[in-house]
């Protein structure tokens, strides 16, 4: 038997282990090499820096007003934003953004068309009134804000779960009609439950934004009076309310943004895109739609409680179909299904009436002064009873549309225009601009 000699074994030189790169590769900032990086809320350094600077700017707005730091000091910046009128506008913007985020979760993510957002906002507002207002002719328990504000979201959420079994049996236009019926039912209830709402004539007052441990006389912190913080910062009631609403809006925005990354958020989007296929893949359609209704109603209730508390006194007729349409306009104009688009739409819808009013008053003054601008603007602005124009600043006196009527026309025109030409709304326009500059000077 012959044996075959094996060739000698050659030892290969040891190679150095490859170094694993941390973070994106040089020159490839959008390259993500892990699932965690791809699912991060703010994946790029640029996004984190820009958002941080923007939040610092929002926090600094009240301190642009003279006298807010020391006796006469202030931060350098656009001091008109720190005026009482603009701060009230920004508070309203934050409240509407919270409500719009809830509708975006239901309609934008889960694909359930709803016109009943005003109903759930009213439930949240009157929940806050019952639990937060002091006892008197109307129902009130006088509980602190850390009780009535969460309940203003929880009770509408429970009501949304109870209504969901009826609503999820239909879809599309039929679902919109069902939720529209909630608004009409709500208007009837709010007019007749006068021991809660105060009735159509007088309405009722709502609890103030005051922090107490329980029901002691002096609150720990109140938003209704001016105060000095740390002996240096002088805060007006509107400025304190603005900072409080800003904190709530930021927290609820982060929750809404993070929801898209969760299993529940992906289930919402699968139901929206193709509900039959989602059920085949194991998504419980009934449960998913019910959860969407509950979360949306929670956001609506919080927004309704904050809005009623900020206004101070409301009548039942305020919670009408027009309020629901405003929120539909916000998510359609901003960009349905996106958190950034919802915030952009809220800013656009809330600030637009103020800009329209200011421009109308400016046009009226230019027409009265005469000159070239008067010739151009005279067909557009009405200055008196005998002067016809498209818009006027004296509703019911001068011919033409009032500022509120003009805003409704603009909302309708913008909804039609965005649905036809840019379904992603303002967010889609921002994407086009961003992608253009990313690819510049190449156009392909």
KETOR-230972 format. One line per 10 residues: for each residue x, y, z of N, C-alpha, C. Coordinates in steps of 0.001 Angstrom, whole numbers, plus 500000, padded with zeros to 6 digits. Layout:
% KETOR-230972
X/Y/Z/X/Y/Z/X/Y/Z; ...
% end
This chain:
% KETOR-230972
500856/498808/500000/500000/500000/500000/500883/501230/500000; 500631/502067/499041/501459/503283/498889/500824/504443/499626; 501681/505299/500173/501201/506495/500888/501561/507733/500101; 500666/508691/500140/500873/509949/499423/501228/511021/500433; 502354/511660/500208/502759/512727/501125/501913/513983/500899; 501435/514559/502011/500652/515785/501918/501568/516976/501753; 501173/517940/500944/502016/519142/500793/502083/519904/502106; 503199/520534/502316/503336/521291/503575/502313/522427/503647; 501805/522679/504853/500797/523714/505079/501477/525065/505210; 501002/525983/504402/501583/527338/504443/500738/528217/505334
501402/528906/506235/500704/529804/507147/500542/531173/506501; 499310/531620/506425/499031/532953/505883/499293/534005/506945; 499804/535136/506532/500020/536212/507519/498695/536719/508078; 498709/537003/509367/497500/537494/510007/497167/538896/509502; 495908/539041/509139/495471/540358/508653/494869/541135/509812; 495049/542413/509731/494495/543281/510766/492977/543341/510623; 492263/543282/511730/490788/543366/511631/490350/544726/511086; 489340/544666/510212/488855/545912/509595/488183/546771/510660; 488495/548040/510604/487868/548965/511538/486456/549288/511087; 485522/549146/512001/484126/549459/511693/483897/550952/511842
483398/551517/510779/483130/552949/510809/481907/553229/511672; 482005/554225/512468/480876/554675/513267/480257/555877/512597; 478946/555782/512379/478276/556908/511745/478394/556825/510240; 477913/557831/509535/477928/557833/508075/479339/557954/507533; 479560/557382/506367/480863/557452/505727/481148/558870/505278; 482426/559188/505203/482831/560512/504776/482344/560775/503361; 481643/561872/503176/481112/562212/501864/479778/561567/501560; 479270/560749/502468/477964/560106/502272/477103/560362/503508; 476672/561592/503729/475961/561913/504975/474624/561215/505113; 474002/560788/504003/472707/560136/504080/472814/558613/504100
474040/558080/504095/474225/556634/504160/474043/556162/505595; 473100/555257/505814/472833/554726/507148/473129/553242/507143; 473951/552818/508067/474446/551447/508061/473805/550591/509146; 472798/551081/509836/472124/550291/510858/470646/550648/510876; 469862/549722/511387/468425/549950/511482/468131/551098/512443; 468898/551195/513538/468679/552261/514507/468899/553630/513877; 469940/553744/513036/470211/555026/512382/469124/555388/511386; 468594/554367/510699/467556/554641/509711/466241/555044/510366; 465958/554548/511579/464708/554827/512256/464816/555949/513275; 465947/556626/513341/466115/557703/514319/465162/558855/514012
464726/559537/515066/463827/560675/514877/464492/561758/514042; 465726/562063/514374/466483/563095/513650/467820/562479/513254; 467876/561824/512098/469044/561005/511755/470308/561783/511451; 470204/563017/511002/471405/563753/510601/471756/564813/511629; 473040/565158/511659/473511/566199/512569/472875/567534/512218; 472711/567788/510917/472108/569058/510488/470703/569207/511041; 469908/568140/510979/468553/568203/511515/468557/568488/513013; 469441/567816/513736/469484/568021/515185/469888/569450/515534; 470858/569979/514809/471316/571348/515090/470224/572355/514753; 469595/572201/513579/468557/573150/513162/467365/573111/514121
466927/571920/514510/465781/571810/515415/466115/572390/516782; 467325/572146/517273/467723/572710/518567/467730/574230/518522; 468303/574800/517467/468336/576262/517345/466928/576834/517212; 466061/576139/516471/464693/576620/516301/463924/576591/517623; 464115/575534/518413/463453/575469/519715/463972/576556/520654; 465276/576809/520627/465828/577886/521451/465236/579232/521031; 465035/579417/519725/464422/580659/519249/462987/580783/519753; 462233/579680/519704/460850/579718/520185/460790/580036/521677; 461707/579462/522447/461730/579740/523880/462103/581192/524150; 462950/581752/523296/463432/583116/523524/462444/584191/523101
461387/583843/522361/460468/584858/521826/459908/585784/522911; 459405/585280/524061/458867/586214/525057/459897/587195/525602; 461177/586833/525524/462221/587676/526089/462747/588716/525096; 462125/588802/523924/462464/589867/522978/461815/591197/523380; 460801/591135/524236/460089/592349/524630/460930/593158/525609; 460954/594473/525492/461713/595307/526440/461196/595131/527865; 462123/595061/528801/461760/594950/530206/461570/593544/530707; 461811/592533/529892/461633/591149/530344/462865/590632/531075; 464018/591249/530869/465248/590861/531568/465714/592073/532363; 465629/592001/533669/465960/593152/534490/464882/594217/534379
465311/595454/534511/464356/596565/534472/463995/596966/533048; 464961/596959/532157/464669/597394/530783/465370/596557/529724; 465991/595458/530126/466745/594656/529167/465873/593668/528419; 466405/593141/527341/465712/592133/526534/466724/591458/525640; 466345/590325/525087/467195/589643/524118/467071/590314/522757; 468164/590356/521989/468056/590919/520635/467273/589973/519733; 466363/590549/518970/465551/589734/518083/464335/590497/517612; 463475/589859/516839/462239/590517/516349/461265/590760/517496; 461324/591964/518065/460522/592240/519269/459018/592286/518995; 458591/592395/517731/457151/592399/517471/456524/591051/517821
457319/589956/517752/456787/588645/518112/456470/588552/519601; 457126/589392/520411/456899/589365/521856/455758/590268/522288; 455104/590951/521350/453952/591771/521713/452796/590877/522129; 451860/591444/522869/450745/590653/523394/449918/590026/522270; 449679/590786/521183/448868/590263/520077/449519/589050/519431; 450831/589149/519150/451510/588052/518486/451695/586856/519416; 451909/587104/520712/452021/585977/521633/450701/585217/521715; 449594/585939/521725/448285/585265/521732/448094/584469/520449; 448572/585017/519340/448480/584301/518068/449329/583029/518110; 450524/583112/518707/451407/581947/518786/450850/580902/519752
450191/581346/520825/449536/580389/521728/448436/579634/520977; 447622/580369/520228/446575/579725/519422/447185/578761/518416; 448310/579153/517831/449000/578284/516883/449427/576984/517548; 449996/577058/518754/450403/575845/519450/449236/574939/519775; 448112/575523/520185/446929/574723/520511/446371/574048/519257; 446284/574799/518174/445781/574215/516931/446733/573139/516408; 448024/573316/516615/448977/572297/516178/448749/570986/516916; 448432/571063/518221/448149/569848/518990/446910/569149/518433; 445838/569913/518195/444637/569310/517637/444858/568744/516250; 445641/569446/515420/445894/568970/514057/446741/567708/514054
447657/567567/515015/448448/566339/515103/447543/565135/515348; 446513/565319/516173/445576/564229/516406/444806/563846/515157; 444333/564844/514421/443608/564546/513182/444534/563924/512144; 445795/564336/512130/446751/563762/511185/447002/562288/511492; 447000/561912/512775/447166/560499/513124/446001/559677/512595; 444784/560199/512740/443602/559459/512311/443448/559460/510793; 443569/560636/510182/443319/560754/508744/444585/560546/507925; 445696/561120/508358/446927/561029/507586/447607/559689/507686; 447668/559113/508897/448345/557832/509075/447397/556653/508891; 446235/556695/509557/445313/555560/509498/444354/555628/508327
444262/556778/507639/443424/556888/506456/441935/556966/506742; 441535/557358/507961/440119/557446/508325/439673/558906/508253; 438866/559231/507271/438425/560612/507071/437460/560984/508183; 437733/562092/508865/436892/562490/509993/436560/563974/509896; 435279/564271/510065/434815/565652/510162/434295/565962/511566; 434546/565055/512499/434006/565218/513842/435016/565689/514865; 436112/566306/514421/437160/566715/515356/436640/567750/516348; 435762/568643/515901/435226/569674/516798/434429/569049/517941; 433767/567932/517690/432992/567265/518742/433906/566813/519880; 435015/566172/519554/435927/565687/520587/436648/566840/521279
436896/567925/520566/437465/569096/521219/436489/569670/522243; 435210/569693/521896/434203/570187/522844/434115/569286/524067; 434194/567968/523860/434169/567044/525001/435346/567323/525924; 436529/567536/525354/437684/567852/526173/437526/569171/526909; 436957/570174/526231/436774/571485/526858/435806/571404/528036; 434674/570736/527863/433691/570669/528938/434113/569693/530038; 434952/568719/529704/435551/567884/530745/436451/568730/531645; 437249/569587/531022/438092/570491/531804/437256/571429/532654; 436124/571901/532104/435263/572814/532858/434644/572125/534070; 434171/570898/533886/433508/570193/534988/434505/569846/536095
435675/569353/535720/436634/568918/536730/437494/570069/537267; 437660/571142/536487/438562/572197/536908/437907/573445/537444; 436693/573754/537014/436027/574978/537476/435537/574818/538907; 435517/575894/539684/435019/575803/541063/433522/575536/541077; 433001/574944/542157/431555/574676/542254/430754/575975/542218; 429579/575915/541604/428728/577088/541481/427418/576728/540826; 426813/577668/540113/425564/577350/539401/425743/576247/538370; 426937/576189/537757/427234/575135/536790/428097/574073/537459; 428087/572883/536884/428876/571795/537448/430347/572161/537499; 430988/571868/538604/432412/572113/538759/432921/571477/540035
434110/570886/539967/434704/570215/541114/435915/570959/541662; 436475/571888/540885/437597/572680/541363/438882/571909/541560; 439132/570880/540763/440346/570079/540891/441519/570773/540201; 442761/570439/540571/443935/571107/539983/444182/570679/538544; 445095/571392/537900/445332/571184/536459/445918/569811/536173; 446700/569263/537111/447293/567948/536838/446241/566837/536875; 445007/567181/537265/443885/566226/537194/443022/566511/535972; 442578/567775/535809/441599/568031/534751/442204/568047/533351; 443481/568400/533200/444043/568413/531842/444238/567010/531281; 444822/566057/532029/444865/564684/531484/443478/564095/531253
442525/564383/532168/441173/563863/531968/440521/564450/530725; 440895/565686/530372/440358/566298/529154/440795/565546/527908; 441856/564768/527991/442256/563920/526877/441764/562497/527015; 441727/561998/528264/441364/560587/528488/439881/560345/528211; 439014/561225/528686/437568/561012/528495/437184/561077/527014; 437662/562052/526212/437390/561964/524765/437961/560709/524131; 439125/560226/524624/439687/558992/524072/438768/557806/524353; 438224/557734/525580/437279/556658/525902/436027/556765/525035; 435552/557996/524850/434380/558192/523996/434694/557804/522551; 435921/558087/522107/436320/557668/520765/436334/556163/520613
436747/555446/521662/436733/553982/521617/435295/553465/521550; 434383/554122/522263/432978/553688/522240/432320/553960/520893; 432733/555048/520231/432145/555392/518934/432787/554601/517804; 434026/554180/517994/434785/553528/516924/434086/552304/516334; 433466/551416/517135/432823/550245/516513/431789/550597/515452; 431102/551724/515637/430150/552155/514613/430867/552779/513430; 431904/553578/513716/432576/554315/512649/433414/553402/511760; 434054/552367/512346/434961/551552/511543/434233/550574/510629; 432926/550476/510755/432178/549603/509845/432039/550208/508452; 432284/551501/508339/432183/552173/507045/433523/552811/506736
433673/553286/505518/434937/553897/505117/434668/554955/504069; 435694/555764/503808/435596/556777/502766/434561/557841/503076; 433742/558161/502077/432728/559200/502205/431720/558872/503300; 431380/557587/503454/430409/557196/504470/430948/557467/505877; 432234/557227/506079/432844/557522/507367/432816/559014/507643; 433083/559830/506627/433032/561279/506799/431636/561731/507216; 430590/561129/506632/429211/561494/506988/428895/561079/508424; 429381/559904/508838/429149/559449/510214/429781/560414/511207; 431025/560792/510977/431693/561718/511897/431093/563121/511814; 430575/563487/510651/429875/564772/510541/428644/564780/511435
427967/563645/511537/426816/563560/512419/427174/563817/513873; 428412/563475/514280/428831/563753/515653/428803/565242/515951; 429205/566064/514982/429215/567513/515187/427797/568018/515408; 426849/567553/514595/425465/568001/514743/424849/567506/516060; 425167/566267/516442/424694/565768/517739/425295/566602/518860; 426568/566917/518736/427228/567716/519752/426622/569102/519881; 426315/569758/518761/425709/571084/518824/424376/571045/519571; 423595/569994/519357/422325/569862/520076/422571/569651/521574; 423520/568780/521893/423790/568497/523299/424321/569720/524032; 425263/570435/523406/425879/571569/524108/424856/572685/524354
423880/572822/523464/422851/573851/523687/421911/573473/524835; 421650/572197/525017/420632/571783/525971/421201/571359/527328; 422459/570970/527381/423085/570639/528665/423600/571923/529308; 422669/572843/529577/423089/574158/530054/423664/574111/531458; 423421/573059/532232/424037/572949/533551/425525/572636/533452; 425996/572266/532248/427423/572039/531995/427995/573143/531105; 427290/573470/530029/427825/574404/529040/427443/575854/529284; 426431/576106/530112/425983/577471/530338/424949/577960/529360; 424631/577160/528332/423612/577564/527369/424160/578419/526251; 423297/578658/525253/423721/579367/524043/423955/580847/524265
423267/581439/525203/423335/582892/525343/424604/583342/526062; 424911/582688/527171/426015/583173/527998/427235/582275/527985; 427065/580980/527690/428209/580083/527747/428694/579910/529173; 429956/579532/529329/430512/579377/530667/431996/579713/530656; 432515/579999/531842/433945/580234/531988/434654/578912/532248; 435946/578894/532011/436732/577677/532131/437840/577884/533155; 438399/576808/533684/439423/576964/534733/440664/577675/534214; 441270/578445/535101/442488/579161/534737/443676/578199/534755; 444717/578575/534036/445942/577777/534038/446716/578095/535311; 446417/577351/536358/447065/577525/537659/447467/576163/538202
448649/576102/538778/449166/574849/539311/449011/574843/540832; 448282/573843/541322/448074/573635/542756/448330/572168/543083; 448701/571907/544332/448770/570512/544766/447373/569915/544830; 446427/570664/545426/445055/570177/545465/444094/571351/545318; 443524/571862/546418/442547/572940/546328/442878/574086/547285; 444177/574303/547512/444580/575376/548410/444284/576743/547801; 444268/577762/548643/443899/579117/548209/444882/579676/547204; 446165/579685/547567/447191/580288/546720/447814/579236/545811; 447794/579452/544483/448425/578484/543578/449947/578570/543634; 450588/577470/543307/452048/577480/543228/452524/578322/542058
451815/578246/540955/452168/579004/539748/450883/579342/539019; 450728/580580/538641/449542/581001/537915/449939/581660/536603; 449120/581428/535581/449351/582033/534273/448520/583299/534072; 447767/583693/535084/446863/584833/534940/447433/586128/535502; 448608/586073/536123/449207/587271/536703/450667/587359/536296; 451167/588589/536200/452587/588796/535911/453418/588385/537117; 454621/587941/536863/455499/587532/537955/456941/587673/537515; 457830/587623/538487/459268/587721/538247/459905/586397/538629; 460668/585833/537714/461341/584561/537949/462815/584808/538213; 463329/584168/539234/464745/584240/539595/465206/585677/539860
464244/586563/540123/464584/587945/540400/465023/588743/539201; 465005/588175/538017/465514/588844/536814/464488/588829/535689; 463839/587670/535443/462956/587507/534291/461547/587973/534646; 461065/588963/533934/459727/589508/534149/458786/588908/533101; 457823/588100/533555/456964/587358/532644/455536/587861/532751; 454949/588168/531602/453540/588544/531539/452686/587277/531516; 451380/587384/531803/450521/586186/531756/450529/585503/530391; 450504/586300/529332/450488/585700/527993/451796/584986/527701; 452915/585551/528171/454215/584921/527945/454300/583585/528676; 453808/583522/529909/453833/582258/530649/452922/581221/529995
451758/581663/529537/450864/580732/528832/451524/580209/527563; 452226/581100/526858/452916/580693/525634/453954/579614/525918; 454762/579792/526956/455796/578804/527270/455170/577476/527695; 454076/577539/528432/453399/576311/528853/452856/575545/527650; 452184/576241/526751/451638/575589/525552/452773/575091/524665; 453878/575824/524596/455018/575397/523784/455574/574072/524292; 455712/573931/525604/456224/572675/526161/455282/571522/525822; 453976/571728/526009/453015/570678/525679/453053/570325/524191; 453125/571349/523341/453134/571104/521890/454375/570321/521481; 455524/570651/522060/456765/569936/521713/456672/568472/522151
456198/568229/523372/456092/566854/523863/455126/566030/523015; 453958/566595/522708/452977/565854/521916/453425/565694/520464; 454212/566637/519964/454774/566479/518615/455772/565341/518569; 456629/565244/519590/457582/564137/519647/456863/562792/519761; 455785/562752/520543/455011/561514/520644/454393/561138/519301; 453844/562126/518592/453237/561850/517281/454289/561411/516268; 455456/562051/516320/456537/561682/515401/457050/560275/515709; 457204/559965/516990/457700/558659/517380/456688/557555/517089; 455392/557897/517091/454348/556903/516824/454519/556274/515455; 454994/557044/514482/455154/556519/513131/456184/555402/513071
457120/555375/514029/458176/554371/514001/457787/553085/514715; 456684/553109/515450/456302/551959/516251/455501/550952/515430; 455258/549802/516032/454441/548779/515384/453033/549304/515118; 452502/550075/516086/451159/550637/515919/451120/551615/514757; 452125/552476/514651/452159/553439/513549/452259/552766/512195; 453064/551713/512113/453168/550990/510835/451860/550274/510510; 451158/549820/511545/449841/549207/511311/448855/550253/510789; 448912/551476/511336/448062/552555/510816/448288/552742/509319; 449551/552863/508937/449869/553150/507535/449518/551983/506618; 449622/550759/507125/449245/549613/506287/447732/549588/506052
446953/549929/507090/445497/550019/506917/445156/551133/505933; 445871/552233/506034/445614/553362/505120/445907/552978/503675; 447014/552300/503435/447429/552015/502064/446609/550892/501424; 446377/549813/502166/445597/548698/501615/445098/547856/502785; 443858/548104/503199/443364/547468/504407/443213/545957/504257; 442784/545488/503083/442610/544043/502880/443956/543331/502957; 444956/543884/502296/446293/543291/502346/446858/543325/503764; 446569/544396/504496/447058/544490/505878/446449/543390/506746; 445154/543122/506562/444519/542050/507332/445107/540697/506976; 445410/540485/505700/446021/539226/505283/447388/539050/505947
448105/540159/506144/449426/540112/506778/449348/540031/508301; 448134/540041/508853/448000/539848/510292/447646/541078/511085; 447371/542189/510427/447000/543415/511127/445506/543360/511443; 445170/543550/512717/443768/543560/513140/443164/544913/512772; 442332/544939/511739/441801/546206/511229/440930/546900/512276; 440045/546154/512926/439136/546754/513898/439927/547366/515054; 440865/546620/515602/441652/547119/516730/442492/548322/516319; 443089/548273/515140/443958/549359/514697/443177/550649/514502; 442014/550568/513862/441202/551763/513672/440684/552309/515000; 440359/551422/515927/439888/551870/517239/440985/552620/517982
442202/552100/517942/443330/552785/518583/443566/554144/517936; 443442/554222/516602/443620/555497/515913/442581/556518/516371; 441329/556094/516501/440283/556984/516994/440585/557448/518414; 441071/556542/519251/441343/556894/520649/442477/557918/520741; 443564/557693/520030/444696/558622/520093/444310/559980/519523; 443604/559974/518398/443176/561235/517795/442249/562003/518728; 441322/561289/519382/440397/561944/520310/441129/562494/521526; 442178/561812/521977/442975/562309/523102/443611/563653/522743; 444244/563735/521588/444852/564990/521147/443784/566082/521009; 442634/565735/520429/441575/566724/520248/441071/567238/521590
440910/566342/522577/440441/566765/523885/441407/567709/524572; 442707/567410/524497/443714/568303/525088/443663/569666/524405; 443582/569674/523078/443522/570947/522347/442264/571726/522698; 441124/571048/522794/439882/571734/523144/439936/572342/524533; 440500/571606/525513/440613/572137/526874/441532/573355/526911; 442663/573285/526223/443592/574418/526209/442980/575623/525507; 442272/575374/524396/441672/576491/523662/440604/577181/524497; 439730/576413/525140/438676/577007/525961/439258/577741/527158; 440284/577164/527764/440920/577811/528912/441612/579098/528498; 442231/579090/527339/442935/580286/526873/441955/581400/526520
440857/581047/525858/439840/582049/525527/439172/582558/526795; 438895/581656/527728/438313/582049/529004/436821/581832/529103; 436095/582102/528031/434643/581920/528038/434185/581610/526619; 433453/580530/526453/432991/580147/525124/431514/579778/525185; 430874/579827/524028/429483/579411/523883/429449/578096/523110; 428392/577302/523246/428334/575992/522575/428491/576079/521058; 428050/577184/520462/428105/577293/518988/429522/577373/518451; 430505/577554/519325/431882/577633/518839/432367/576290/518303; 431850/575198/518854/432321/573862/518467/431478/573357/517297; 431644/573964/516147/430786/573681/515001/431573/573052/513866
430897/572864/512744/431519/572230/511584/432680/573051/511048; 432583/574380/511115/433654/575226/510601/434970/574941/511312; 434921/574655/512611/436144/574334/513346/436764/573040/512825; 435928/572045/512541/436446/570797/511962/437065/571035/510591; 436417/571888/509791/436939/572180/508454/438291/572885/508548; 438469/573713/509555/439767/574377/509732/440878/573357/509927; 440615/572326/510692/441645/571309/510920/441869/570454/509672; 440795/570203/508911/440980/569529/507626/441868/570378/506720; 441622/571681/506706/442443/572587/505891/443898/572556/506338; 444141/572462/507642/445510/572458/508158/446290/571270/507617
445721/570062/507722/446496/568894/507305/446581/568782/505789; 445580/569284/505060/445645/569231/503601/446627/570268/503055; 446593/571477/503594/447496/572522/503124/448925/572237/503561; 449104/571726/504795/450449/571456/505285/451067/570227/504661; 450306/569181/504523/450851/567931/503993/450335/566769/504807; 449320/566087/504312/448651/565038/505071/449584/563853/505261; 449583/563306/506470/450408/562147/506778/451793/562473/507289; 452139/563750/507431/453467/564143/507894/453337/565079/509086; 454208/564899/510081/454203/565767/511249/454691/567161/510885; 455746/567228/510080/456260/568533/509662/455208/569306/508873
454521/568632/507966/453468/569287/507201/452335/569775/508077; 451994/569005/509113/450934/569433/510035/451325/570715/510751; 452575/570810/511195/453031/572031/511868/453068/573212/510894; 453517/572961/509661/453523/574032/508660/452105/574492/508350; 451180/573550/508211/449791/573913/507930/449161/574683/509075; 449483/574319/510320/448955/575057/511468/449438/576496/511451; 450733/576684/511203/451270/578046/511142/450627/578837/510015; 450421/578196/508878/449849/578891/507725/448409/579309/507992; 447596/578388/508515/446175/578668/508707/445948/579682/509829; 446774/579657/510867/446579/580571/511985/447127/581962/511685
448275/582033/511036/448909/583335/510786/448324/584021/509553; 447797/583238/508594/447255/583831/507370/446176/584881/507639; 445161/584625/508508/444153/585676/508740/444754/586977/509254; 445771/586878/510111/446408/588094/510616/447109/588839/509484; 447786/588106/508612/448467/588762/507486/447454/589372/506521; 446351/588654/506264/445309/589192/505375/444725/590472/505960; 444468/590468/507257/443911/591660/507905/444889/592830/507852; 446160/592567/508155/447161/593643/508121/447336/594199/506715; 447377/593303/505721/447529/593775/504340/446302/594548/503883; 445108/594130/504334/443890/594851/503963/443890/596254/504554
444287/596364/505810/444348/597687/506438/445423/598562/505785; 446540/597948/505416/447572/598702/504717/447063/599184/503367; 446359/598292/502629/445808/598699/501343/444785/599807/501491; 443968/599742/502548/442975/600786/502779/443638/602135/503032; 444704/602132/503839/445397/603397/504106/446064/603947/502851; 446614/603056/502003/447246/603527/500765/446209/604096/499805; 445021/603488/499757/443958/604015/498887/443512/605392/499367; 443397/605569/500670/442973/606865/501199/444026/607951/500954; 445293/607564/500929/446354/608547/500699/446439/608980/499241; 445958/608146/498319/446020/608471/496901/447369/608117/496298
447522/608379/495027/448765/608071/494340/448653/606831/493474; 449821/606298/493085/449856/605147/492186/449256/603912/492852; 449607/603698/494128/449091/602528/494827/447575/602590/494972; 447035/603787/495122/445579/603931/495231/444901/603466/493948; 445486/603774/492801/444916/603352/491522/444937/601830/491385; 446027/601210/491866/446163/599748/491749/445248/599021/492719; 445165/599519/493951/444462/598801/495007/442991/599158/495136; 442546/600224/494491/441162/600664/494662/440140/599587/494271; 440348/598809/493174/439359/597757/492871/439365/596611/493883; 440440/596501/494703/440553/595378/495633/440084/595707/497041
440192/596965/497444/439906/597353/498822/438753/598333/498845; 437773/598071/499712/436643/598976/499887/436914/599888/501080; 436740/601185/500893/437041/602148/501947/435795/602788/502554; 434615/602501/502030/433405/603114/502565/432162/602515/501955; 431005/603044/502337/429735/602487/501870/429543/602632/500371; 430073/603700/499773/429876/603897/498341/431008/603388/497489; 432034/602797/498088/433213/602340/497347/433200/600818/497301; 433031/600252/496107/433011/598798/495986/434428/598275/495884; 434692/597169/496556/435994/596503/496486/435848/595036/496842; 436891/594294/496570/436852/592858/496837/436772/592569/498332
437493/593332/499140/437558/593089/500573/437464/594412/501314; 436931/594370/502543/436815/595579/503344/437200/595281/504781; 437448/596319/505546/437773/596172/506961/436602/596531/507864; 435481/596914/507282/434276/597269/508047/433161/596319/507654; 433109/595184/508322/432120/594157/507971/430706/594665/508203; 429840/594467/507202/428461/594874/507307/428200/596320/506964; 429247/597100/506735/429103/598524/506408/429519/598777/504972; 430757/598432/504643/431267/598635/503289/430999/597384/502452; 430811/597545/501139/430602/596377/500279/431867/595543/500159; 431699/594319/499688/432833/593423/499540/432877/592391/500649
433857/591516/500575/434030/590462/501562/434696/591004/502816; 434271/590498/503957/435003/590804/505183/436288/589978/505221; 437141/590283/506175/438402/589546/506284/438134/588073/506579; 437182/587779/507460/436856/586376/507764/436316/585652/506535; 435452/586307/505779/434914/585676/504568/436009/585443/503539; 436911/586410/503409/438023/586241/502471/438913/585071/502888; 439122/584902/504198/439926/583775/504668/439281/582444/504309; 437958/582358/504418/437270/581125/504034/437442/580836/502549; 437358/581888/501727/437567/581716/500293/438982/581234/500015; 439954/581813/500720/441349/581416/500524/441556/579974/500948
440969/579566/502099/441092/578179/502543/440554/577220/501478; 439352/577513/500975/438763/576638/499966/439602/576554/498706; 440083/577702/498244/440908/577718/497028/442211/576954/497230; 442828/577117/498406/444092/576422/498667/443895/574922/498788; 442798/574491/499419/442536/573056/499517/442391/572450/498128; 441632/573111/497262/441455/572606/495884/442786/572591/495148; 443548/573694/495281/444812/573803/494554/445815/572742/495011; 445938/572546/496326/446913/571570/496814/446493/570145/496477; 445203/569835/496549/444763/568486/496214/445034/568160/494749; 444937/569165/493881/445133/568925/492449/446610/568960/492074
447323/569977/492530/448681/570218/492034/449783/569749/492991; 449530/569705/494278/450570/569306/495229/449925/568581/496407; 449648/567272/496269/448957/566539/497341/449708/566548/498670; 451034/566720/498647/451790/566768/499890/451827/568153/500516; 451139/569111/499904/450994/570426/500515/452303/571194/500643; 452373/571994/501697/453569/572797/501926/454794/571921/502155; 454593/570763/502751/455717/569846/502952/456256/569354/501614; 455374/569103/500650/455829/568706/499319/456618/569801/498634; 456188/571068/498810/456947/572181/498244/458325/572265/498883; 458377/572072/500209/459670/572087/500896/460564/570962/500380
460008/569760/500132/460815/568662/499598/461381/568994/498227; 460582/569643/497387/461067/570023/496056/462226/571007/496166; 462082/571998/497043/463153/572986/497215/464407/572329/497769; 464237/571477/498775/465392/570806/499386/466111/569905/498389; 465356/569119/497635/465980/568213/496674/466653/568965/495542; 466089/570131/495186/466723/570917/494135/468106/571380/494577; 468208/571905/495778/469498/572411/496234/470466/571299/496569; 469938/570122/496942/470840/568994/497168/471483/568533/495864; 470715/568582/494763/471232/568123/493484/471876/569196/492641; 471808/570445/493085/472371/571534/492286/473885/571372/492149
474466/571609/490986/473879/572183/489761/473306/571143/488806; 473230/569873/489216/472696/568836/488344/471177/568803/488488; 470488/568674/487406/469019/568700/487409/468428/567320/487163; 469236/566282/487245/468722/564928/486990/469137/563997/488108
% end
